[in-house]
Amino acid sequence: MAYNLAPLQNLIEQFERMQGIGHKTAQRMAFYVLDLSDEDAKRFAQAITDAHTKNQAVQNMLRFGG
């Protein structure tokens, strides 16, 4: 059976982009995410999206005096 490892590799690479996160730690983080239930994975992804979106709005208000 062939497995598509591209999504796992992409997840590892995204974690590696974080300051101070090396390959080994990125792998551990990726496997942590893979072990999450579907519901927990959705909550995790939503938390990232919410933090990014809300932080962007705050940064824009500060930048433009809104």
N, C-alpha and C positions, 0 to 999 in steps of 0.2 A: 504494500500500500504506500503510495506516495503522499507526502505531507507538504503543504505549502508553508514554508518557514518565513516567507517574505513579511507577513504582518508582525511576527515575533521579532525579526531583525529590525524592522522599522521602529517598533516600540523601544527596543534596546538603544537604537541610535538616537531616538528622541530623548531618552533619559540621559544619555551620554552628553548631550548638548548642555545640560545643566552644570553650572559651575561647581567644581569639586567632585563630580560624579564620574568615576572611571568605568571601564568596561565591565569589570566584575560586579561592581555595585549596581550598574545599570541592568545587568543580567538578573541579579537578585530581585530588583524592583519589578522587572518585567514578569518574572515568574510569580511574584506576589500578586500582581494584577491578574495573571492567568488563573490563579487559584481562587479568585473572588467568585462568588455566585454571580449569576447574570444581573440580579437586582443590585448587588453591591458594586459591580463594575459600572452599571449605569449611573449610580449615585456618585461614584468616583469621577467619572467623566463629566457629569453635570456640575460637580463642585469646581472642576478646572474651568469649564466654560463660564460658569457664573462669576468666578473670581476674575477671570480675564475680562469679561464684558463689563462688569461693574467697576473694575479698576480702570478700564479705558474711559468710562464715563467720568470718573473722578479726575483722572489725569487731564481730560479735555476741559473740565470745569476750571481746574487750577490754571491750566495753560491759557485759557481764553477769558478768565475772569467771570465765568458763568455762574 
